[in-house]
Amino acid sequence: MPSVKVAISPTILEWILKTALLEGIDAEMITHFHKWKNNEKQPTFNQIEEFSQKTRIPLGYFFLDTPPSEQYPLLKFRTINSTSKKNPSRDLIDTYNHMTAIQDWMREYLIEAGNEKINFIGSLKNEKKVDKIAAVIKDTINLDNDWYTKSKSPSNSFIILRQCFDAIGILVMKNGIVGQNTHRPLDIHEFRAFTLLDDYAPLVFINNKDTEGGQLFSLLHEIVHIWLGLSSFYDDSYGMSFNISPLETICNAVAAEILVPKQVFIERWNNNNNITTEENIDKLVKYFRCGKSVIIRKAFDNNLLTNEQYNNLTNSIIATSLLNKNKSKGGNHYKNMESRYSPRFILALANSINEGRTLYKEASKLTGSNRVIFDRFVNEVRDHSNAQ
């Protein structure tokens, strides 16, 4: 049976050429694409399907007469100039769409259940004092000043804070791939986290490809945006950049203050004056259970490091991170799913199904699972919540 040829609008092909990331496309397929665009030959349906899969461009887009209007206002908040000029990858776009779908569902669920708007969103919109912002956030989630002493590691600190924010209505999502697709890893160089504001269901998404310390810092950076009332797209490499706006500087400073209170930091730094600077930094990383970059930046901001020391230490962190990229560790499928989704969202979804307000089909679409997997997943979340 001969292959079915399909006619694709030259306008669509031109848009795809500007939009798609072609690095993973082999030379033969690129040659075919240019022949289609120049009207030298027509593609087969199978060729279009393959091209769609490799470029992450939805198959339906190929059969439109004019390019789709894809607007992602969140991307205007990108913090680093070098990144702001790039087109977002399909992996980022699909992740963004997935999170907005979850947020839309959660908002509707909460409104139907009679919940009121969350009152702390944007409550510190005009506040510039770092200490005050940090204090208000800690007070809202009942976080002790020495909360980090109850933690065992940066990943444990992340869990502690995530539970605190989940309890007051903030959805914290975390993933290193698109949905459940292990063949579509998220690029840490493109983004580390983003925040979608909403009066009922504010959502923070963390790129799980980042280091444990990086994820912890990104979480708090994004949380500050919620109190300031501004959505955020965070792509500050290692949290060490100076080329950022005053707003981002405040968010970084508040995140650092919650992780490493200034007064305690200076006292402990000065108490370790019989060891080298590097040994001091390592010791404080263990004490505050945070990433090394936070300690280095805290020391620099308090005039405890020279410019040369700061640059050398920062370059060392970057080099180490490049050598030790965060790889998928496999593990229990349900535990992996539990780490990706907000417990509040999952339990709300299960409750809505039990009440007959949501179908399993919709729950499966939102979580990338089937009915059997979803039910077991819900039980895992409930068991874990009851054990806390």
LOSEVEX-288422 format. One line per 10 residues: their letters; for each residue x, y, z of C-alpha. Coordinates in Angstrom, 3 decimals. Each point is the difference from the previous one (the first is absolute). Example, Ala and Ser with C-alpha at 12.3 -4.5 7.8 and 13.67 -1.06 7.14 Angstrom:
2
AS	12.300 -4.500 7.800  1.370 3.440 -0.660
//
This chain:
388
MPSVKVAISP	0.000 0.000 0.000  1.528 3.339 -1.065  0.807 2.607 2.629  -2.553 2.771 0.405  1.327 3.385 -1.051  -1.200 3.064 1.891  -0.003 3.685 -0.875  1.440 2.288 2.648  -0.353 3.783 -0.146  3.362 1.699 -0.795
TILEWILKTA	-0.872 2.551 2.704  -0.255 -2.790 2.567  3.306 -1.504 -1.113  1.685 3.409 0.253  -1.410 0.437 3.531  1.213 -3.460 1.008  3.479 0.806 -1.297  0.118 3.051 2.302  -1.647 -1.703 2.952  1.247 -3.574 0.189
LLEGIDAEMI	3.246 -1.094 1.607  1.727 -1.907 -2.794  3.111 -1.177 1.855  -1.341 -3.537 0.364  -1.103 -0.324 -3.636  2.266 -1.942 -2.339  1.393 1.553 -3.184  -2.191 -2.101 -2.314  -3.192 1.194 1.659  1.188 3.618 -0.083
THFHKWKNNE	0.619 -0.396 -3.742  -3.521 -1.380 -0.446  -1.436 2.900 1.982  1.632 2.614 -2.217  -1.294 -1.785 -3.095  -3.519 0.110 1.471  0.400 3.695 0.800  1.299 0.783 -3.510  -2.870 -1.995 -1.505  2.416 -2.438 -1.665
KQPTFNQIEE	-1.872 -3.000 1.394  -2.844 -0.852 2.376  0.495 -1.862 3.285  -1.757 -3.218 0.918  -2.212 -0.141 3.058  2.531 -2.299 1.694  2.783 2.511 -0.625  -2.061 2.815 1.516  -0.865 -2.184 2.972  3.682 -0.812 0.573
FSQKTRIPLG	1.003 3.644 -0.389  -2.709 0.982 2.491  1.289 -2.458 2.581  3.616 1.096 -0.327  -0.673 3.749 0.080  -2.752 -0.200 2.666  -2.248 2.052 -2.308  -3.589 -1.326 0.425  -1.037 -2.012 -3.043  -3.167 2.060 -0.486
YFFLDTPPSE	2.034 3.179 -0.514  1.359 -1.343 -3.299  -3.467 0.018 -1.554  -0.951 3.574 0.888  -0.187 2.715 -2.655  1.717 2.587 2.183  2.351 -0.326 3.005  -1.663 -0.437 3.391  0.043 2.877 2.455  2.163 -1.265 2.843
QYPLLKFRTI	0.221 2.586 2.737  1.878 -0.669 3.199  -0.030 3.186 2.081  2.011 -1.740 2.724  3.083 0.031 -2.219  0.230 3.793 0.140  1.192 -0.446 3.589  3.199 -1.775 -1.026  2.763 1.419 2.149  3.199 -0.344 -2.029
NSTSKKNPSR	0.464 1.984 -3.213  1.758 -2.809 -1.869  -2.994 -2.280 0.509  -2.753 2.503 -0.690  0.854 0.098 -3.706  -0.491 -3.719 -0.550  -3.199 -1.702 -1.079  -1.369 -2.305 2.699  0.477 -3.690 -0.674  -2.987 -2.273 -0.567
DLIDTYNHMT	0.963 -1.737 3.241  -0.427 3.253 1.911  -3.197 0.881 -1.867  -1.560 -3.412 0.681  1.010 0.178 3.673  -1.481 3.486 0.254  -3.246 -1.178 -1.605  -0.155 -3.010 2.331  0.402 2.192 3.083  -2.590 2.544 -1.157
AIQDWMREYL	-2.460 -2.868 -0.583  0.580 -1.220 3.572  -0.358 3.520 1.363  -3.211 0.603 -1.966  -1.489 -3.237 1.339  1.011 0.794 3.581  -1.385 3.535 -0.173  -3.367 -1.247 -1.241  -0.072 -2.721 2.660  0.736 2.452 2.827
IEAGNEKINF	-2.560 2.553 -1.190  -2.712 -2.667 -0.289  0.909 -1.185 3.505  -0.596 3.508 1.353  3.606 0.907 0.768  0.930 3.667 0.294  2.901 1.719 -1.737  3.411 -0.408 1.629  0.724 3.217 1.861  3.814 0.056 -0.018
IGSLKNEKKV	0.450 0.109 -3.782  1.432 3.413 -0.859  -0.324 1.110 3.627  3.610 1.321 -0.029  -0.160 1.496 -3.473  1.739 3.263 0.886  2.282 -1.353 2.714  3.742 0.329 -0.571  1.399 -1.009 3.381  1.509 -3.480 -0.218
DKIAAVIKDT	-0.228 -0.726 3.738  -3.681 0.911 0.142  -0.957 -2.101 -3.018  1.873 -2.998 1.394  -1.629 0.440 3.417  -3.518 0.227 -1.446  0.452 -3.139 -2.086  1.417 -1.970 2.943  -2.803 1.215 2.246  -2.670 -0.999 -2.537
INLDNDWYTK	1.278 -3.581 -0.203  0.935 -0.199 3.713  3.672 -0.545 -0.804  2.445 0.296 2.902  3.098 2.155 -0.494  2.227 -3.063 0.498  -2.200 -2.335 -2.072  3.023 -1.246 -1.976  1.425 -1.676 3.116  -2.853 -2.510 -0.236
SKSPSNSFII	0.994 -0.919 -3.542  2.486 -2.635 -1.124  0.883 1.249 -3.483  -1.022 2.473 -2.733  -2.480 -2.551 -1.375  -1.488 -0.441 3.471  -0.221 3.788 0.374  -1.883 0.110 -3.310  -2.509 -2.547 1.310  -0.496 1.937 3.253
LRQCFDAIGI	-0.668 3.260 -1.826  -2.158 -1.633 -2.644  -2.267 -1.410 2.701  -0.261 3.428 1.616  -0.996 1.688 -3.262  -2.370 -2.809 -0.986  -1.805 0.465 3.320  -0.858 3.636 -0.805  -1.174 -0.676 -3.560  3.088 0.320 -2.201
LVMKNGIVGQ	0.392 -2.799 -2.537  3.667 -1.006 -0.289  0.676 -2.198 -3.040  3.356 -1.511 -0.903  1.144 -1.955 -3.037  3.107 -0.533 -2.101  -1.838 -1.290 -3.067  -3.089 0.925 -1.993  -2.865 -1.776 1.762  0.962 -3.659 0.258
NTHRPLDIHE	2.137 -0.041 -3.162  3.551 -0.953 0.981  1.162 0.763 -3.563  -0.797 3.688 0.471  2.281 1.355 2.758  -0.377 3.631 1.008  3.010 2.209 -0.716  1.370 1.603 3.156  1.733 2.616 -2.164  -3.389 1.135 -1.291
FRAFTLLDDY	-1.771 0.371 3.332  0.209 -1.002 3.663  -3.489 0.844 1.200  -3.086 2.062 -0.718  -3.003 1.320 1.895  -3.585 0.326 -1.223  -1.955 2.407 2.178  -3.649 -0.591 0.789  -2.272 1.262 2.782  -1.096 -3.546 0.827
APLVFINNKD	2.741 -2.349 -1.191  3.451 1.601 -0.309  2.431 -2.490 -1.517  3.781 -0.358 0.128  1.762 -2.374 -2.386  3.551 -1.164 0.737  2.329 -1.515 -2.601  1.129 -3.283 1.566  3.114 -0.030 -2.197  1.497 2.636 2.278
TEGGQLFSLL	2.183 -0.898 2.973  -1.686 -0.580 3.371  1.368 3.301 1.282  -1.119 1.734 -3.187  -3.537 -1.351 0.315  -0.196 1.165 3.597  1.112 3.526 -0.874  -2.277 0.157 -3.065  -3.003 -1.018 2.109  0.493 2.876 2.430
HEIVHIWLGL	0.827 2.476 -2.769  -3.294 -0.834 -1.695  -1.925 0.094 3.270  1.103 3.592 0.560  -1.567 0.898 -3.354  -3.364 -1.209 1.309  0.107 2.414 2.944  1.131 2.770 -2.344  -2.868 -0.837 -2.358  1.987 -0.579 -3.199
SSFYDDSYGM	0.290 -3.110 -2.141  3.543 -1.179 -0.588  2.179 -1.899 -2.433  3.279 -0.847 1.714  3.098 -0.746 -2.072  2.769 1.522 2.095  2.933 -2.399 -0.344  0.978 -1.307 3.439  -1.689 3.007 1.646  3.257 1.908 -0.337
SFNISPLETI	-0.680 2.578 -2.729  0.212 3.760 0.489  -1.643 0.824 -3.325  -3.554 -0.074 1.365  -2.725 2.494 0.862  -0.452 1.588 3.456  -3.052 -2.235 0.472  1.999 -3.170 -0.622  2.729 1.286 2.305  -2.571 0.348 2.793
CNAVAAEILV	-1.373 -3.500 -0.653  3.510 -1.479 0.125  0.801 1.859 3.213  -3.210 -1.097 1.740  0.525 -3.622 -1.056  3.554 0.137 1.368  -1.183 1.602 3.248  -2.565 -2.753 0.632  2.594 -2.667 -0.732  2.899 1.712 1.745
PKQVFIERWN	-0.959 2.752 2.503  2.589 2.786 -0.190  0.676 0.365 3.726  0.504 -3.722 0.581  2.110 -0.271 -3.129  2.424 2.760 1.015  0.369 -1.377 3.521  0.820 -3.473 -1.231  2.303 1.309 -2.746  2.020 1.978 2.540
NNNNITTEEN	0.117 -2.930 2.424  1.762 -2.085 -2.655  2.965 2.340 -0.455  2.608 -2.716 0.560  -0.808 -1.848 -3.224  0.302 0.873 -3.692  -2.738 1.852 -1.854  -0.887 -3.118 -1.992  -0.231 -2.082 3.180  -2.136 2.686 1.612
IDKLVKYFRC	-2.389 -0.004 -2.945  -0.300 -3.793 0.022  -0.679 0.029 3.724  -2.767 2.586 -0.360  -1.568 -1.906 -2.900  -0.382 -2.983 2.336  -1.334 2.142 2.841  -2.664 1.842 -2.025  -0.851 -3.048 -2.202  0.047 2.077 -3.182
GKSVIIRKAF	1.892 0.333 -3.279  3.591 1.215 -0.063  -0.850 2.930 -2.274  -2.267 1.496 2.691  2.819 0.051 2.558  2.461 1.478 -2.494  -2.402 2.750 -1.039  -0.907 0.712 3.633  3.678 0.396 0.849  0.601 2.271 -2.972
DNNLLTNEQY	-3.026 2.200 0.748  1.303 0.448 3.545  3.509 0.990 -1.205  1.547 -3.235 1.238  1.356 -0.954 -3.431  1.947 2.026 -2.561  -1.149 0.253 -3.608  2.768 -2.386 -1.004  -0.960 -2.562 2.644  -3.661 0.241 -0.968
NNLTNSIIAT	0.703 -0.486 -3.714  2.349 -2.927 0.603  -2.457 -1.752 2.312  -2.910 0.634 -2.372  1.928 -1.384 -2.977  0.871 -3.058 2.061  -3.694 -0.639 0.738  -0.921 0.354 -3.667  2.793 -2.367 -1.082  -1.044 -2.578 2.599
SLLNKNKSKG	-3.645 0.244 -1.031  0.881 -0.565 -3.646  1.997 -3.117 0.905  -2.684 -1.378 2.307  -3.211 0.567 -1.900  -3.122 -1.054 1.850  -1.005 -3.302 -1.602  -3.177 -1.980 0.405  0.432 -2.432 2.858  -2.960 -2.209 -0.881
GNHYKNMESR	-1.525 -1.381 3.167  -3.591 -0.675 0.992  -2.423 1.219 -2.653  -2.592 1.154 2.538  2.584 1.769 2.134  1.187 1.808 -3.117  -3.576 1.049 -0.767  -0.517 1.127 3.585  3.050 2.252 -0.217  -1.339 1.580 -3.191
YSPRFILALA	-3.471 1.025 1.136  -1.345 2.088 2.854  -1.706 -2.279 2.564  -2.755 2.614 0.341  -0.749 -0.268 -3.715  0.028 -3.815 -0.082  -2.309 -0.346 3.013  -2.347 2.640 -1.429  -0.083 -1.885 -3.295  -0.788 -3.296 1.773
NSINEGRTLY	-2.724 1.669 2.070  -1.568 1.502 -3.119  -0.059 -3.433 -1.668  -1.689 -1.542 3.041  -2.634 2.744 -0.090  -0.651 -0.649 -3.687  1.159 3.475 -1.039  3.073 -1.156 -1.933  0.451 -3.011 -2.260  2.970 -2.349 0.198
KEASKLTGSN	0.727 0.933 -3.607  0.666 3.606 1.008  2.053 -1.061 3.035  2.093 -2.256 -2.229  0.619 2.844 -2.419  1.084 2.351 2.789  2.341 -2.538 1.614  1.137 -2.052 -3.006  -1.294 -3.225 1.531  -2.788 -2.538 -0.380
RVIFDRFVNE	-2.725 -0.893 2.504  1.939 -2.791 1.709  3.181 2.039 0.321  -1.905 3.081 1.172  -1.858 -1.900 2.756  3.211 -1.508 1.319  1.699 3.377 -0.254  -2.763 1.602 2.077  0.411 -2.691 2.674  3.745 0.705 0.139
VRDHSNAQ	-0.676 3.725 0.478  -2.604 -0.650 2.708  2.265 -2.413 1.879  2.841 2.483 -0.110  -2.239 2.891 1.121  -1.404 -2.047 2.906  3.499 -0.950 1.124  1.082 3.645 0.350
//
